[in-house]
Amino acid sequence: MHSALMYHYFQGGYYPMGGGGALIKAMTNTLKKHGGELRTSTAVTKIILEGDQSKKAVGVVLENGQELYADTIVSNADVGITYNDLVGRENLSSKFQQKLAKTKYSSTSLMLFLIVDMDLRKAGLDSGNIWMMPNKDTDEFYDGMLESDISKGDAFEGMFISCTTLKDPSSFDGKHHSIEAITLVDYKAFEKFKDENQERSQEYLDFKELLMQKMINGLENAIPGISKHIIQKDLGTPLTNKYYVNTTDGNIYGTEKSLKHIGPFAYKAKSEIKNLYLCGASILSHGVARVSHSGVDTAARILDCDPDELKKPQEDQHIRIYEAEDATDYPEWMLKKNSGQNC
């Protein structure tokens, strides 16, 4: 796993101008260009099946009761949500039900988002990532991270820290930086709140505030003085992830990435139900690049072609690459924005 991660960076690390939202925009624009219709805030509650012995997916039921029919159904929800909730275990073979029952899911996290008015380069940061970990036994450290009571202690010892405005200079206004800090936690710490809907209880909000301060205290160890420069802050929890992404127990990487759930033992893009396909972190692998490619791979299976055929650059595509640490080739508009002239 570590070797694969390091290889991923051998040719350099890349970050999209506009952040993760730019990827969504590019995909949605292409879908619309080809006549696709997109519906946001439109939950699917059930996949419609036909047949007794041999099941076939023919459509979906939306939360408002509307039924949509199609020749092919593709689910980007994780396997637990897709098979347990949308398909229903009773519609799966006994062998597949056993596999599903034994499936474990990846951990989830706390995600701290900050806007700060601090000179982060002067503080020692660059476009790279910080993996902050205490000097102790690794197993002991991870066991501590995944304890059910995460309110103990004044600060989180380990975090992944990233500054998106240093990665993407086009998003920097000359004064305000955006920081993301992530630490792993166990979903059990949030189970008592899982049945709350959009209107969260005061107990949950207070718990969230306590955890947010713990993360800021931990961040101080990597960037001293940052707490005095916070303009805006927010915290995402496992429940946030479950609400927006609809993953089993708010997991961040689909199935647990153990030997039982990777390579030949991973869940497949083509399900045992005719016309039903899956993509996402539980299929090929996790992370932005591999999850994106899982969509390409699933499309190739449906179209009966090679995935590389679907990734050929178009003649009108022009990729611009700028060095995050070197402003020499930045266009004039970006230099002006970085200096605060467009604020």
C-alpha positions as CSV (number, residue, x, y, z in Angstrom):
1,M,0.0,0.0,0.0
2,H,2.8,2.4,0.9
3,S,4.7,1.5,-2.3
4,A,1.6,2.3,-4.4
5,L,1.2,5.6,-2.6
6,M,4.8,6.6,-3.1
7,Y,4.7,5.6,-6.8
8,H,1.6,7.8,-7.2
9,Y,3.9,10.8,-6.5
10,F,7.0,9.8,-8.5
11,Q,6.0,12.1,-11.4
12,G,4.9,14.9,-9.2
13,G,1.8,15.8,-7.3
14,Y,-1.0,17.6,-9.1
15,Y,-3.9,19.6,-7.7
16,P,-6.8,21.0,-9.9
17,M,-7.3,24.7,-10.3
18,G,-10.5,25.4,-8.5
19,G,-10.1,22.4,-6.1
20,G,-12.3,19.3,-6.0
21,G,-15.2,21.3,-7.2
22,A,-13.5,21.8,-10.6
23,L,-13.6,18.0,-11.2
24,I,-17.3,18.0,-10.5
25,K,-17.9,20.9,-12.8
26,A,-15.9,19.3,-15.6
27,M,-17.9,16.1,-15.3
28,T,-21.3,17.8,-15.1
29,N,-20.5,20.1,-18.1
30,T,-19.6,17.0,-20.2
31,L,-22.7,15.1,-19.1
32,K,-24.9,18.1,-20.1
33,K,-23.0,18.4,-23.4
34,H,-24.1,14.9,-24.3
35,G,-27.7,15.4,-23.3
36,G,-27.5,14.2,-19.8
37,E,-29.9,15.5,-17.1
38,L,-28.5,16.0,-13.5
39,R,-30.6,16.2,-10.4
40,T,-29.1,17.4,-7.1
41,S,-30.8,16.9,-3.7
42,T,-32.6,14.0,-5.2
43,A,-32.2,10.9,-3.1
44,V,-32.7,7.4,-4.5
45,T,-34.5,5.1,-2.1
46,K,-34.7,1.9,-4.1
47,I,-33.5,0.1,-7.2
48,I,-36.4,-1.4,-9.1
49,L,-35.9,-5.1,-10.0
50,E,-37.8,-7.5,-12.3
51,G,-37.7,-11.3,-12.4
52,D,-37.9,-14.1,-9.8
53,Q,-34.9,-16.3,-10.2
54,S,-32.8,-14.1,-12.4
55,K,-33.1,-10.5,-11.2
56,K,-32.8,-7.5,-13.6
57,A,-32.4,-3.8,-12.6
58,V,-34.8,-1.7,-14.6
59,G,-35.0,1.6,-12.8
60,V,-34.9,3.6,-9.5
61,V,-37.4,5.0,-7.0
62,L,-36.7,8.6,-5.8
63,E,-37.4,9.9,-2.3
64,N,-40.5,11.8,-3.6
65,G,-41.9,8.5,-5.0
66,Q,-41.1,9.2,-8.7
67,E,-39.9,6.2,-10.7
68,L,-37.2,6.5,-13.4
69,Y,-36.5,3.7,-15.8
70,A,-33.3,2.9,-17.7
71,D,-31.6,0.1,-19.6
72,T,-28.5,0.4,-17.3
73,I,-28.3,1.4,-13.7
74,V,-24.9,2.6,-12.2
75,S,-24.6,3.0,-8.4
76,N,-21.8,5.2,-7.0
77,A,-22.9,4.6,-3.4
78,D,-20.8,2.1,-1.5
79,V,-21.6,-1.6,-1.6
80,G,-23.3,-1.6,1.8
81,I,-25.7,1.2,0.8
82,T,-26.2,-0.2,-2.7
83,Y,-26.9,-3.9,-1.8
84,N,-28.4,-3.6,1.7
85,D,-30.6,-0.5,1.2
86,L,-31.2,0.0,-2.5
87,V,-31.3,-3.6,-3.7
88,G,-32.3,-5.5,-0.6
89,R,-30.4,-8.6,0.7
90,E,-33.4,-10.8,-0.1
91,N,-32.7,-10.2,-3.8
92,L,-29.1,-11.4,-3.6
93,S,-27.8,-15.0,-3.8
94,S,-27.0,-16.7,-0.4
95,K,-23.3,-16.7,-1.3
96,F,-23.3,-13.0,-2.0
97,Q,-25.2,-12.3,1.2
98,Q,-22.5,-14.1,3.2
99,K,-19.8,-12.0,1.6
100,L,-21.8,-8.8,2.3
101,A,-22.3,-9.8,6.0
102,K,-18.6,-10.3,6.5
103,T,-17.7,-7.0,4.8
104,K,-15.9,-4.4,6.9
105,Y,-15.7,-0.7,6.0
106,S,-12.9,1.8,6.1
107,S,-12.5,4.2,9.0
108,T,-14.1,7.6,9.0
109,S,-12.7,11.0,10.1
110,L,-13.1,14.5,11.5
111,M,-12.4,17.2,8.8
112,L,-11.5,20.6,10.0
113,F,-11.9,23.5,7.5
114,L,-10.3,26.9,8.3
115,I,-10.0,30.3,6.7
116,V,-7.0,32.2,8.1
117,D,-5.4,35.6,7.6
118,M,-1.9,34.3,8.3
119,D,1.3,34.3,6.1
120,L,1.6,30.5,6.0
121,R,4.7,30.5,3.8
122,K,6.4,32.6,6.4
123,A,5.2,30.0,9.0
124,G,7.0,27.3,7.0
125,L,4.2,25.8,4.9
126,D,4.3,25.1,1.2
127,S,2.1,23.2,-1.3
128,G,3.0,19.9,0.2
129,N,1.1,17.9,2.8
130,I,2.0,17.6,6.5
131,W,1.5,14.2,8.1
132,M,1.7,15.0,11.8
133,M,2.3,12.0,14.0
134,P,3.6,11.6,17.6
135,N,6.8,9.7,18.3
136,K,5.3,6.6,19.7
137,D,4.5,3.0,18.7
138,T,2.3,3.2,15.5
139,D,-0.2,0.5,16.5
140,E,-0.6,2.1,19.9
141,F,-1.2,5.5,18.2
142,Y,-3.8,4.2,15.8
143,D,-5.6,2.2,18.6
144,G,-5.8,5.5,20.5
145,M,-7.2,7.4,17.5
146,L,-10.0,4.8,17.1
147,E,-11.2,4.8,20.8
148,S,-14.9,5.3,21.2
149,D,-14.4,8.2,23.6
150,I,-12.7,10.9,21.5
151,S,-13.5,13.7,23.9
152,K,-10.5,12.9,26.2
153,G,-7.4,15.0,26.0
154,D,-6.8,18.6,25.0
155,A,-5.6,18.0,21.4
156,F,-5.5,15.4,18.6
157,E,-1.9,14.2,18.3
158,G,-2.0,13.1,14.7
159,M,-3.4,14.9,11.6
160,F,-3.2,15.2,7.9
161,I,-2.8,19.0,7.2
162,S,-3.1,20.6,3.8
163,C,-3.3,24.2,2.6
164,T,-5.4,24.3,-0.6
165,T,-4.6,28.0,-1.4
166,L,-0.8,27.1,-1.5
167,K,-1.6,24.1,-3.8
168,D,-3.8,26.2,-6.0
169,P,-2.5,29.8,-6.3
170,S,-5.5,30.7,-8.5
171,S,-7.6,30.5,-5.3
172,F,-5.5,32.8,-3.2
173,D,-6.7,36.4,-2.8
174,G,-3.4,37.7,-1.4
175,K,-4.5,37.5,2.3
176,H,-6.7,34.6,3.2
177,H,-5.6,30.9,3.2
178,S,-7.7,27.8,3.3
179,I,-6.6,24.9,5.5
180,E,-7.9,21.4,5.7
181,A,-6.9,19.1,8.7
182,I,-8.1,15.5,9.0
183,T,-7.8,12.9,11.7
184,L,-9.2,9.4,11.8
185,V,-11.9,8.5,14.3
186,D,-14.3,5.6,15.0
187,Y,-17.9,6.0,13.9
188,K,-19.0,4.5,17.3
189,A,-18.3,7.9,18.9
190,F,-21.3,9.3,16.9
191,E,-23.7,6.4,17.0
192,K,-25.9,8.1,19.6
193,F,-26.6,10.9,17.1
194,K,-27.1,8.8,14.0
195,D,-31.0,9.0,14.0
196,E,-31.0,12.8,14.1
197,N,-32.0,14.5,10.9
198,Q,-31.0,17.9,9.5
199,E,-32.0,19.5,12.8
200,R,-29.1,18.5,15.0
201,S,-29.4,18.4,18.8
202,Q,-27.6,20.8,21.1
203,E,-25.7,17.9,22.5
204,Y,-24.3,17.0,19.1
205,L,-23.4,20.7,18.4
206,D,-21.6,21.0,21.7
207,F,-19.7,17.7,21.0
208,K,-18.7,19.0,17.6
209,E,-17.5,22.3,19.1
210,L,-15.3,20.4,21.6
211,L,-13.8,18.3,18.9
212,M,-13.2,21.3,16.7
213,Q,-11.2,23.0,19.5
214,K,-9.2,19.8,20.1
215,M,-8.2,19.8,16.4
216,I,-7.3,23.5,16.5
217,N,-5.1,22.7,19.6
218,G,-3.4,19.9,17.7
219,L,-2.9,22.2,14.6
220,E,-1.1,24.6,16.9
221,N,1.7,22.0,17.2
222,A,2.3,22.2,13.5
223,I,1.5,25.9,12.9
224,P,2.1,27.8,16.1
225,G,-0.1,30.9,16.6
226,I,-2.7,29.9,14.0
227,S,-5.6,30.0,16.4
228,K,-5.2,33.8,16.6
229,H,-5.7,34.1,12.9
230,I,-8.9,32.1,12.3
231,I,-11.5,34.0,10.3
232,Q,-13.9,31.1,9.7
233,K,-14.1,27.5,10.9
234,D,-16.2,24.5,10.5
235,L,-16.0,20.8,11.2
236,G,-17.2,17.8,9.3
237,T,-17.9,14.6,11.2
238,P,-18.8,11.0,10.2
239,L,-22.4,12.1,10.2
240,T,-21.6,14.9,7.8
241,N,-20.0,12.4,5.5
242,K,-23.0,10.1,5.8
243,Y,-25.4,12.9,5.1
244,Y,-23.7,14.3,2.0
245,V,-22.0,11.2,0.5
246,N,-24.3,8.4,1.8
247,T,-21.6,6.0,2.9
248,T,-22.0,3.1,5.4
249,D,-21.3,4.6,8.8
250,G,-19.8,7.6,7.2
251,N,-16.7,5.8,5.9
252,I,-14.2,7.7,3.8
253,Y,-12.7,4.9,1.6
254,G,-15.5,2.4,1.0
255,T,-14.6,-1.1,2.0
256,E,-11.8,-1.7,4.5
257,K,-8.6,-1.9,2.4
258,S,-7.5,-5.3,3.8
259,L,-6.6,-8.4,1.7
260,K,-10.2,-9.5,1.8
261,H,-11.4,-6.4,-0.1
262,I,-8.7,-5.5,-2.6
263,G,-7.5,-6.9,-5.9
264,P,-9.3,-10.1,-7.0
265,F,-11.3,-10.2,-3.7
266,A,-12.7,-6.7,-4.2
267,Y,-16.3,-6.1,-5.2
268,K,-16.8,-6.1,-9.0
269,A,-18.1,-3.3,-11.2
270,K,-20.7,-5.8,-12.8
271,S,-23.1,-7.0,-10.1
272,E,-24.9,-10.4,-10.1
273,I,-28.0,-8.5,-11.0
274,K,-28.4,-7.9,-14.7
275,N,-28.0,-4.3,-15.9
276,L,-26.8,-3.1,-12.4
277,Y,-23.2,-1.8,-12.2
278,L,-21.2,-0.2,-9.5
279,C,-18.2,2.3,-9.3
280,G,-16.5,4.1,-6.5
281,A,-14.0,3.4,-3.7
282,S,-15.2,-0.2,-3.0
283,I,-14.5,-1.4,-6.6
284,L,-11.0,-0.7,-7.9
285,S,-9.4,1.3,-5.2
286,H,-9.7,4.5,-3.2
287,G,-8.5,8.0,-3.5
288,V,-9.4,10.6,-6.1
289,A,-7.5,9.1,-9.1
290,R,-8.6,5.5,-8.6
291,V,-12.2,6.4,-7.8
292,S,-12.3,8.5,-10.9
293,H,-10.8,5.7,-12.9
294,S,-13.4,3.3,-11.5
295,G,-16.1,5.3,-13.2
296,V,-14.2,5.1,-16.5
297,D,-13.6,1.4,-16.0
298,T,-17.3,0.8,-15.3
299,A,-18.3,2.8,-18.4
300,A,-15.9,0.8,-20.5
301,R,-17.5,-2.5,-19.3
302,I,-20.9,-1.2,-20.2
303,L,-19.8,0.0,-23.6
304,D,-17.6,-3.1,-24.2
305,C,-14.4,-1.2,-24.9
306,D,-11.0,-0.5,-23.4
307,P,-10.9,2.2,-20.6
308,D,-8.0,3.8,-22.4
309,E,-10.3,4.6,-25.4
310,L,-12.4,6.7,-23.1
311,K,-9.5,8.7,-21.8
312,K,-8.1,9.9,-25.1
313,P,-7.6,13.7,-25.0
314,Q,-9.9,15.7,-27.2
315,E,-8.3,18.1,-29.8
316,D,-9.8,21.1,-28.1
317,Q,-8.4,20.2,-24.6
318,H,-5.5,22.2,-23.4
319,I,-3.9,21.5,-20.0
320,R,-2.2,24.3,-18.1
321,I,0.2,23.3,-15.4
322,Y,1.7,25.9,-13.0
323,E,4.3,25.3,-10.4
324,A,2.9,25.9,-7.0
325,E,6.2,27.1,-5.6
326,D,7.3,29.2,-8.6
327,A,5.3,32.2,-9.8
328,T,7.5,32.8,-12.9
329,D,5.0,31.6,-15.4
330,Y,1.8,32.7,-13.7
331,P,-0.6,34.7,-15.9
332,E,-1.2,38.4,-15.1
333,W,-4.6,37.9,-13.6
334,M,-3.3,35.3,-11.2
335,L,-0.4,37.6,-10.1
336,K,-2.8,40.4,-9.5
337,K,-5.1,38.2,-7.4
338,N,-2.2,36.8,-5.3
339,S,-1.2,40.4,-4.5
340,G,-4.7,41.2,-3.4
341,Q,-5.5,43.6,-6.2
342,N,-8.7,41.7,-7.1
343,C,-10.1,41.7,-3.5
